[in-house]
Amino acid sequence: MDYELASPGVLCSLSTEELLTKIQEWGLDVTEAEAQRFRDNEVDGDTVDCGLTETMVAYLFQGSFKKQVKFNQFVSRMKESSVTLTLQTVSPEDWQPSTSSTSIRYPTNSEYVQAVKTLVMKYPFLKDREGNGYGPCVQGEDLLSIDAHLKVLQCQYQKMQPDTMVVHNRMQQTFAWWQKEIADGMPVEDVLKKYPFLGMPTGLCNELGWIQPTTGNVSQRFREGLSCVAAKVIDLTRGKTPLYQLYLDAREEALTDDLPDLDTRAALLFLPYVFKEKLDLFVILGEVHPKTPYPTVQLLHEDWKPVFSRSAPNIVKLDGSEVCRSSCIFEGIISSFCLYFVFSLAYAKHLKNTLIFLQKYIVKIDEGEDRPLPITVTRQINLLY
């Protein structure tokens, strides 16, 4: 019997330069400006394998629909590469090894887990929501049952006070389905129309909890993790950003009971400066269009000072689409962090070190990667702990 198994690692193992070479071998003429955009944004095989949105592809190949289409065809073909396994039926006598023959080595449990883990990393929707993350998806669901769940969710979304338990259960039932639709390239706007609770801060946190079961309460993880490093983050940022003086002014006006939360919000905003990255590509002021398709927090006022207060209304955007609205910067940034996992996005280059730190040291998500941390991250971590 022959079985086909998707071959992992073919695409995700390519460096940026190897990826560019493969693309050109495919027959797509890449200009130097286009190649430089790949390099500037660290678009390698792993990034492409995680999934680029339509806007990201359009940015890489600006002004050419033909190149965008050919690039998507190239990615699809690379992901479809397969190997064939041949299984033969043997008799019990043949199966039993003789005493004189070489001993048969069977895969160990860890090897089975590694094989399944490779599949889950390539197809995230296969992951379960309990245990070690490598169990089966929700059983007993089909198009009709999923459609019924979606109707209930849409009905609940129209209510002033949705039934939390109903929403939680129905989102669990549709979890594997929307994960697959995102992996298959459904546009952000369409995902949010079909699954409206993914457009809410609480919904995004819940989904991250299902994708990474060890995270528990994501918001609480952020607060507890940041409270441990807030003082050092603020100290390392002293005098290095115009926001620091605004933070001091806000602190003088705040009540004593509000100071711990104010410091936590400040630490979250100051982290990019600690890692020498750009906050203004992550949090933007007023009615301006985000310069990047990656998750962005857009404040609804033209002044930075209110950002340190409890009330700082903002819109979280992804790929040019409004995902959700929140009342404070803390909630907005957590929502944008969750989007990277919900939509299986590679971290934005301009915020990569900050996001790695938040993932591994604040929320404590370990995806089992063997890659060493960037030197910049390691150096700053030593200063913070």
ABEGO torsion letter per residue (X at the ends): XBBBBBBBGAAAABBAAAAAAAAAAAGBBBBAAAAAAAAAAGBBAAAAAAEBBAAAAAAABBGBAAAAAAAAAAAAAAAABBBBBBBBBBBAAAABBBAABBBBBBBBAAAAAAAAAAAAAABAAABBABEAGABBBBBGBBAAAAAAAAAAAAAAAABABBBAAAAAAAAAAAAAAAAAAAAAGBBAAAAAAABAAAABAAAAAAAAAAABAAAEBAAAAAAAAAAAAAAAAAAAABGABAAAAAAAAAAAABBAAAAAAAAAAAAAAAAAAAAGBBAAAABBBEBBBBABABBBBBBABABAAAAABABBBBBBBBGGBBABBBABAAAAAAAAAAAAAAAGBBBBAAAAAAAAAAAAAAAGBBAGBABBBBAAAAAAAAAAX
